[in-house]
Amino acid sequence: MPDFILILLLAAFPALSTDMYLPAIPTLCTLWNIPLAQANLSLVVFFVTFSSFLLIHGPLSDRFGRRPVLLWGILLFIAGSLLCAASQSITTLVAARAVQAVGAAAASALSFALAKDMYTGEQRKKLLAYIGVIVPLCPMAAPTIGAFMLQHVSWRGIFVLQGALALFALYGAFRLREPLTSKASGGAAAALKRYVTLFSNAPFMVYAVAFALPGLAFFAFIAGSSNIYISGFGSSEQQYGLYFAFNAFSLMLGSFLCSRLCVGLASRTILFVSFVGMLLSVLAMFVFGNETPVSFAVTMFCYTMFLGMSRPISNHMILEQVDRNAGAAASLVTFFFFLCGAVAMETISLQWDSKPFVIAVLGGAGTAAALGVTLMLRGRSAEKPATS
């Protein structure tokens, strides 16, 4: 299996773990007679566990190599998927989702680390952009597949299918030639020291935190979209799948535009355009987001497109601030992004009068913070690595 395909599969694990399952959330609320906030714990706990174990898998892969950590993680993901399928209550489902999250964290963290190991400079920037084009195909198709499974099999079949799809990544991991030639030494204390070093790298930390914040609106949409479209606007599960695919296509479109623009435009110019576009999108959502499912879908499409345009550049800028400890750095970057996701998912699960309004507030605040940091640090070269 080509390295690019394996990295692509690994990067798709978070979407594979969440988006296919989203159409089943209203069904579980009815089946187990639980409120949305309780059902969404299966999302929130997943992302909290996922984010936490990102910080463990990265240093482990620096110490023992990418391949063994990757194999262990994928096997655990498959086991967690089967446990989810066998769950008899929301409590057991949440626990099984935590197991699934531990495995998914290994795949996600190492996709980023492998990109750092195997590609450099413009090649890495283009790789991240092309991954950004292809990976959204997973969330485009996943809710539709989930709705099909829900209608013709059951919600349990969704998790069985997740485990089956992970077998392809397991095959690629078995065939992977270990890319890490110089492994880190020491145990837990050495791993902690690597994180201390990264935390002392101010440009890395500022970029990593700031560029995670625009994701607040995106993750709030993921957690709240089924409730907004199915319970709020009265759409069917199949219509919801199409709306969600429409939004996922916008992420792909944004990444594709980035892959074209990064050849001739400076990174910061693309970021400025992206952030301004996101701010204009949330302004439109404030005005039109509650009117119809189409008006909400269009405004969210615009926000997600500009978010997709910004992510390859922002990730590249973050990685350029370090020149070693790539596994720990990649874990920390992904940790901040998905920690924002957990916060956003729990926030949108509360009893709000207008969930589109809350998504717009989160998007406006997160984007404004990221834009402010970019303006503040614009005198510093985005391409100059710091020692970490």
C-alpha positions as CSV (number, residue, x, y, z in Angstrom):
1,M,0.0,0.0,0.0
2,P,1.5,3.4,-0.9
3,D,2.5,5.6,2.0
4,F,0.1,8.4,0.8
5,I,-2.9,6.0,0.9
6,L,-2.0,4.8,4.4
7,I,-1.6,8.4,5.7
8,L,-5.0,9.2,4.1
9,L,-6.7,6.3,5.8
10,L,-5.2,7.1,9.2
11,A,-6.2,10.8,8.9
12,A,-9.8,9.6,8.2
13,F,-10.2,7.8,11.5
14,P,-11.8,10.6,13.4
15,A,-14.4,11.2,10.7
16,L,-14.9,7.4,10.4
17,S,-15.5,7.2,14.1
18,T,-18.1,10.0,14.3
19,D,-19.8,11.0,11.1
20,M,-21.2,7.6,10.2
21,Y,-22.8,7.4,13.6
22,L,-24.5,10.8,13.7
23,P,-27.8,9.8,12.0
24,A,-28.3,7.2,14.8
25,I,-28.2,9.8,17.6
26,P,-32.0,10.7,17.5
27,T,-32.8,7.0,17.3
28,L,-30.8,6.3,20.4
29,C,-32.5,9.1,22.2
30,T,-35.9,7.5,21.5
31,L,-34.7,3.9,22.0
32,W,-33.2,4.5,25.4
33,N,-35.4,7.4,26.4
34,I,-32.5,9.8,27.0
35,P,-32.0,13.5,26.2
36,L,-29.7,14.7,23.5
37,A,-27.1,15.9,26.0
38,Q,-26.8,12.4,27.4
39,A,-26.7,10.8,23.9
40,N,-24.0,13.2,22.9
41,L,-21.8,12.0,25.7
42,S,-20.9,9.2,23.3
43,L,-19.3,12.0,21.2
44,V,-17.9,14.1,23.9
45,V,-16.3,11.2,25.8
46,F,-14.9,10.0,22.5
47,F,-13.2,13.3,21.8
48,V,-11.9,13.8,25.4
49,T,-10.4,10.3,25.4
50,F,-9.1,10.7,21.9
51,S,-7.5,14.1,22.7
52,S,-5.9,12.8,25.9
53,F,-4.4,9.7,24.3
54,L,-2.9,11.7,21.4
55,L,-0.5,13.0,24.0
56,I,0.5,9.5,24.9
57,H,0.8,7.9,21.4
58,G,3.0,10.6,20.0
59,P,5.9,10.2,22.6
60,L,5.4,6.4,22.4
61,S,6.0,6.5,18.7
62,D,9.1,8.7,19.2
63,R,10.4,6.1,21.6
64,F,9.4,2.8,20.1
65,G,8.7,3.7,16.4
66,R,5.6,4.6,14.4
67,R,4.7,1.0,13.2
68,P,4.2,-0.8,16.6
69,V,2.2,2.0,18.1
70,L,0.1,2.2,14.9
71,L,-0.6,-1.6,14.8
72,W,-1.7,-1.6,18.5
73,G,-3.9,1.4,18.0
74,I,-5.8,0.0,15.0
75,L,-6.4,-3.3,16.7
76,L,-7.8,-1.5,19.7
77,F,-10.0,0.6,17.4
78,I,-11.4,-2.6,15.9
79,A,-12.1,-4.1,19.3
80,G,-13.8,-0.9,20.5
81,S,-16.0,-0.8,17.4
82,L,-17.2,-4.3,18.2
83,L,-17.9,-3.4,21.8
84,C,-19.9,-0.4,20.6
85,A,-22.0,-2.7,18.4
86,A,-22.7,-4.9,21.4
87,S,-23.7,-2.1,23.8
88,Q,-27.1,-2.4,25.6
89,S,-27.3,1.1,27.2
90,I,-25.8,4.6,26.8
91,T,-23.4,3.9,29.7
92,T,-21.9,0.8,28.0
93,L,-21.8,2.7,24.6
94,V,-19.9,5.6,26.1
95,A,-17.4,3.2,27.7
96,A,-17.0,1.3,24.4
97,R,-16.6,4.6,22.6
98,A,-13.7,5.5,25.0
99,V,-11.9,2.2,24.0
100,Q,-12.5,3.1,20.3
101,A,-11.1,6.6,20.9
102,V,-7.8,5.2,22.3
103,G,-7.2,3.3,19.1
104,A,-8.3,6.2,16.8
105,A,-5.9,8.5,18.6
106,A,-3.0,6.4,17.6
107,A,-4.0,6.5,13.9
108,S,-4.7,10.2,13.9
109,A,-1.5,11.3,15.7
110,L,0.7,9.1,13.5
111,S,-0.9,10.3,10.3
112,F,0.5,13.7,11.2
113,A,3.8,12.4,12.4
114,L,4.2,10.3,9.2
115,A,3.6,13.4,7.1
116,K,6.4,15.1,9.0
117,D,8.7,12.1,8.7
118,M,8.3,11.4,5.0
119,Y,7.7,14.8,3.4
120,T,9.3,18.2,3.7
121,G,8.6,21.8,2.6
122,E,6.4,22.3,-0.4
123,Q,5.8,18.6,-0.7
124,R,4.4,18.4,2.8
125,K,2.3,21.5,2.3
126,K,0.8,19.9,-0.9
127,L,0.4,16.6,0.8
128,L,-1.6,18.2,3.6
129,A,-3.7,20.0,1.1
130,Y,-4.4,16.9,-1.0
131,I,-5.3,15.0,2.1
132,G,-7.7,17.8,2.9
133,V,-9.3,17.3,-0.5
134,I,-9.7,13.5,-0.2
135,V,-10.4,13.0,3.5
136,P,-13.7,15.0,3.5
137,L,-15.0,12.3,1.1
138,C,-15.3,10.2,4.2
139,P,-17.7,12.5,6.1
140,M,-19.5,13.2,2.8
141,A,-20.4,9.6,2.4
142,A,-20.4,8.5,6.1
143,P,-23.8,9.9,7.2
144,T,-25.5,8.6,4.1
145,I,-24.0,5.2,4.7
146,G,-25.0,5.5,8.4
147,A,-28.6,6.4,7.4
148,F,-28.7,3.4,5.0
149,M,-27.4,1.1,7.7
150,L,-29.9,2.5,10.2
151,Q,-32.8,1.9,7.8
152,H,-31.8,-1.5,6.5
153,V,-29.7,-3.1,9.2
154,S,-29.5,-1.3,12.6
155,W,-27.5,1.3,14.4
156,R,-25.2,-1.6,15.6
157,G,-24.3,-2.4,12.1
158,I,-22.7,1.1,11.8
159,F,-20.1,0.1,14.3
160,V,-19.5,-3.3,12.8
161,L,-18.8,-1.5,9.5
162,Q,-16.4,0.9,11.2
163,G,-14.4,-2.0,12.5
164,A,-14.4,-3.7,9.1
165,L,-13.2,-0.6,7.3
166,A,-10.3,-0.3,9.8
167,L,-9.0,-3.6,8.5
168,F,-7.6,-1.8,5.4
169,A,-5.5,0.5,7.6
170,L,-4.4,-2.5,9.6
171,Y,-3.1,-4.1,6.3
172,G,-1.3,-0.9,5.4
173,A,0.3,-0.7,8.9
174,F,1.6,-4.3,8.6
175,R,3.3,-3.4,5.3
176,L,4.7,-0.1,6.5
177,R,8.5,0.2,6.6
178,E,9.4,2.0,9.8
179,P,10.3,5.6,8.8
180,L,11.8,6.6,12.2
181,T,15.6,6.0,12.0
182,S,16.5,7.8,15.2
183,K,14.4,6.9,18.2
184,A,14.1,8.9,21.3
185,S,15.4,7.4,24.6
186,G,14.1,7.3,28.1
187,G,10.7,6.5,29.6
188,A,7.8,8.6,30.9
189,A,10.1,11.3,32.3
190,A,11.8,11.8,28.9
191,A,8.4,12.0,27.2
192,L,7.3,14.6,29.8
193,K,10.5,16.6,29.1
194,R,9.7,16.6,25.4
195,Y,6.3,18.2,26.1
196,V,8.0,20.7,28.4
197,T,10.3,21.6,25.6
198,L,7.4,22.1,23.2
199,F,5.5,24.2,25.8
200,S,8.5,26.4,26.0
201,N,8.4,27.0,22.3
202,A,6.2,30.1,22.3
203,P,5.6,30.4,18.5
204,F,4.6,26.7,18.3
205,M,2.2,26.9,21.2
206,V,0.6,30.2,20.1
207,Y,0.0,28.9,16.6
208,A,-1.2,25.5,17.8
209,V,-3.8,26.9,20.2
210,A,-4.9,29.8,18.0
211,F,-5.3,27.8,14.8
212,A,-7.4,25.2,16.7
213,L,-10.1,27.7,17.7
214,P,-11.8,28.1,14.4
215,G,-12.7,24.4,14.6
216,L,-15.1,25.2,17.5
217,A,-17.9,26.0,15.0
218,F,-17.1,22.9,12.9
219,F,-17.3,20.5,15.8
220,A,-20.4,22.2,17.2
221,F,-22.0,21.6,13.8
222,I,-21.0,17.9,13.8
223,A,-22.6,17.3,17.2
224,G,-25.6,19.5,16.7
225,S,-26.4,18.9,13.0
226,S,-28.6,15.9,13.4
227,N,-30.7,17.7,16.0
228,I,-30.8,20.9,13.9
229,Y,-31.9,19.2,10.7
230,I,-33.9,16.3,11.9
231,S,-35.5,17.6,15.1
232,G,-35.4,21.3,14.3
233,F,-36.1,21.7,10.6
234,G,-38.0,18.3,10.3
235,S,-35.7,16.8,7.7
236,S,-35.5,13.0,7.2
237,E,-32.4,10.9,8.0
238,Q,-31.7,10.7,4.3
239,Q,-32.1,14.4,3.8
240,Y,-29.8,15.0,6.7
241,G,-27.2,12.8,5.2
242,L,-27.3,14.9,2.0
243,Y,-27.0,18.2,4.0
244,F,-24.1,16.8,5.9
245,A,-22.4,15.6,2.7
246,F,-22.9,19.1,1.3
247,N,-21.0,20.5,4.2
248,A,-18.3,17.9,3.9
249,F,-17.9,18.8,0.2
250,S,-17.2,22.4,1.2
251,L,-14.3,21.2,3.4
252,M,-12.9,19.3,0.4
253,L,-13.4,22.3,-1.8
254,G,-11.6,24.6,0.6
255,S,-8.6,22.3,0.8
256,F,-8.6,21.9,-3.0
257,L,-8.5,25.7,-3.4
258,C,-5.6,25.8,-0.9
259,S,-3.7,23.3,-3.0
260,R,-4.1,25.5,-6.0
261,L,-3.5,28.9,-4.3
262,C,-0.4,27.8,-2.3
263,V,1.7,27.6,-5.5
264,G,1.5,31.3,-6.2
265,L,0.3,33.0,-3.0
266,A,2.1,33.5,0.4
267,S,0.8,31.4,3.3
268,R,-0.3,34.4,5.3
269,T,-2.3,35.8,2.4
270,I,-4.3,32.6,2.1
271,L,-4.9,32.6,5.9
272,F,-6.1,36.2,5.9
273,V,-8.5,35.4,3.0
274,S,-9.7,32.3,4.9
275,F,-10.3,34.1,8.2
276,V,-12.1,37.0,6.6
277,G,-14.3,34.6,4.7
278,M,-15.1,32.7,7.9
279,L,-16.0,35.9,9.7
280,L,-18.3,37.0,6.8
281,S,-19.9,33.5,6.9
282,V,-20.8,33.6,10.6
283,L,-22.2,37.1,10.0
284,A,-24.5,35.6,7.4
285,M,-25.4,32.8,9.7
286,F,-26.4,35.3,12.4
287,V,-28.9,36.8,9.9
288,F,-30.1,33.8,7.9
289,G,-29.1,30.6,9.8
290,N,-32.5,30.0,11.5
291,E,-34.8,30.6,8.5
292,T,-34.6,27.4,6.5
293,P,-32.4,24.3,6.3
294,V,-31.1,25.5,3.0
295,S,-30.1,28.9,4.4
296,F,-28.3,27.3,7.3
297,A,-26.6,24.8,5.0
298,V,-25.4,27.5,2.7
299,T,-23.9,29.7,5.4
300,M,-22.3,26.7,7.1
301,F,-21.0,25.6,3.7
302,C,-19.2,28.9,3.3
303,Y,-17.7,28.7,6.8
304,T,-16.4,25.2,6.4
305,M,-15.0,25.9,2.9
306,F,-12.8,28.7,4.3
307,L,-11.9,26.5,7.3
308,G,-10.8,23.8,4.8
309,M,-8.7,26.4,2.9
310,S,-6.9,27.5,6.1
311,R,-6.1,24.1,7.7
312,P,-3.3,22.9,5.4
313,I,-1.5,26.2,5.7
314,S,-2.0,26.5,9.4
315,N,-0.8,23.0,10.1
316,H,2.2,23.5,7.9
317,M,3.0,26.7,9.8
318,I,2.7,25.0,13.1
319,L,5.0,22.1,12.1
320,E,7.6,24.5,10.7
321,Q,8.1,25.7,14.3
322,V,9.8,22.4,15.3
323,D,12.6,20.4,14.0
324,R,12.5,17.3,16.2
325,N,10.1,15.5,18.5
326,A,7.7,15.4,15.6
327,G,5.5,12.7,17.2
328,A,4.9,14.7,20.4
329,A,4.4,17.9,18.4
330,A,1.9,16.3,16.1
331,S,0.1,14.8,19.1
332,L,-0.1,18.2,20.8
333,V,-1.4,20.0,17.7
334,T,-4.1,17.4,17.2
335,F,-4.9,17.4,20.9
336,F,-5.7,21.1,20.9
337,F,-7.9,20.8,17.8
338,F,-10.0,17.9,19.2
339,L,-10.1,19.4,22.7
340,C,-11.8,22.4,21.1
341,G,-14.1,19.8,19.5
342,A,-15.0,18.2,22.9
343,V,-15.8,21.7,24.3
344,A,-17.9,22.7,21.3
345,M,-19.8,19.4,21.3
346,E,-20.8,19.7,24.9
347,T,-21.7,23.3,24.5
348,I,-24.0,22.7,21.5
349,S,-25.7,19.9,23.4
350,L,-27.2,22.3,26.0
351,Q,-30.8,23.5,25.6
352,W,-30.3,26.5,23.4
353,D,-33.1,28.4,21.7
354,S,-31.1,28.5,18.5
355,K,-28.2,26.1,17.8
356,P,-27.3,27.9,14.5
357,F,-26.8,31.1,16.5
358,V,-24.5,29.3,19.0
359,I,-22.5,27.8,16.1
360,A,-22.1,31.3,14.7
361,V,-20.9,32.7,18.0
362,L,-18.3,30.0,18.4
363,G,-17.1,30.5,14.8
364,G,-16.9,34.2,15.2
365,A,-15.0,34.1,18.5
366,G,-12.6,31.3,17.3
367,T,-11.8,32.9,14.0
368,A,-11.3,36.4,15.5
369,A,-8.7,34.9,17.9
370,A,-6.9,33.1,15.1
371,L,-6.8,36.2,12.9
372,G,-5.5,38.3,15.8
373,V,-2.6,35.9,16.4
374,T,-1.8,35.8,12.7
375,L,-1.7,39.6,12.6
376,M,0.4,39.8,15.8
377,L,3.0,37.4,14.6
378,R,3.1,38.4,10.9
379,G,6.6,39.8,11.3
380,R,7.9,36.3,12.1
381,S,8.6,34.0,9.2
382,A,6.1,31.1,8.9
383,E,8.8,29.0,7.3
384,K,11.6,29.3,9.8
385,P,11.7,26.4,12.2
386,A,12.4,26.8,15.9
387,T,14.4,24.2,17.9
388,S,12.1,21.8,19.8
